[in-house]
């Protein structure tokens, strides 16, 4: 496994990699969710590149950029074990030199849900992804369904701007009790961590109702909301049942819907979702 | 010469073109300026692709998109004569399908000069260039110095977003009397056309002063302004002496400066510039 820190070296290296090649962009502090993306990439490609970069432009001014957990040594060991060929791990000055001032923005989709809660978040995500895609030039890039809106936004950007890669959305990986894996679990107290299982329980309730034929989106939202509200430590930020393409809130989910939710435990925002279909 | 209308076909074709290959994006209604770009591209590359696309998103609501002159048959004949290999000429629906909503924006540089006069212009330019660069994937793309700010903005975008091509700025091509070539000359009356030569005369006055050692930017602006003001048909929009990288207005031009100006004749805006160095 080669570890590369500069854009020039990464661009040089990728020309020598056997194609097709898969790319897994990460912010590090890896968990089994990230590693499952590497395994999907490994299965479908001749080469696999991963990146580790805590992207400052996708954090809001009052968010946890400085505190975001980092453990590069452990990350590299995990990537090596998963048979990654190249890890790109640039310093911030390499990605955002002085006077940097170009941005990629996706409209509409990014105004809802996470974009509504974090106004400049997706602009940071789409800009860094454009840069990484141009530097790495992968055949396919892999994103987790846990951040479903992110995957949708990136897919939209790739389609609108005619980028030459395919975006693959892979299933959410969960802890044994069902909690969706996240690097931010490190922030949770023991009590918060226990209460957090209610997110997945609520999602399962909605899935059950869906399989029984329930299509009233408001009822699905209510069932999820009331279940989570039983946990005194949980503060619901939103529960949404939206169109899987436009992310517009649905009244009635006919053929499919994205049920997504954000719940805060203290300062920690936890996301989860399921695609009802 | 092959003429291609769809993105899929263009992406397929470019894989068969011998590299390196040069790209000349145009809005059609070609003149000798465009053809000189094709000749530069021809000299430096194994293949040459040109595009013809009147890009709606770079026109403001009250601008001349509908009236912009078009003559595809003549354009194709000129490109063929200049030994273009492929012409990409997509319909608007191919480039901007329904629900299109992704944009590439360069900050700062685009707030000045043309960006100040035409607020959404450069967003349209950088977005269409990103799309075309992704579709055509050229080694180099060629732009005329007549639109110097445009070339600078695109260079900045390519650097910031790590795009895999080189931007080449080629010298302005002029009519025998010195007027910089432009597709918009078709809008000028005979009297306006004659008066328009004052732009180049004024630029030459400034160049002369510069070569004599004049570095006071305000004096250079004044000399240019007073010369053009002698033409009663000319309405000056701006005369600028700015830093060649940041486009900030200069007080004193030490080592170099971009002298640029926009003058209206009736509704027609004419641009010209020179790099003082």
Interface residues (C-beta under 8 A of the other chain):
Chain A: X7 X11 X99 X100 X101 X102 X103 X104 X105 X106 X107 X108 X109 X126 X127 X130 X131 X134 X135 X137 X156 X157 X160 X161 X162 X163 X164 X246
Chain B: X7 X11 X99 X100 X101 X102 X103 X104 X105 X106 X107 X108 X109 X126 X127 X130 X131 X134 X135 X137 X156 X157 X160 X161 X162 X163 X164 X246
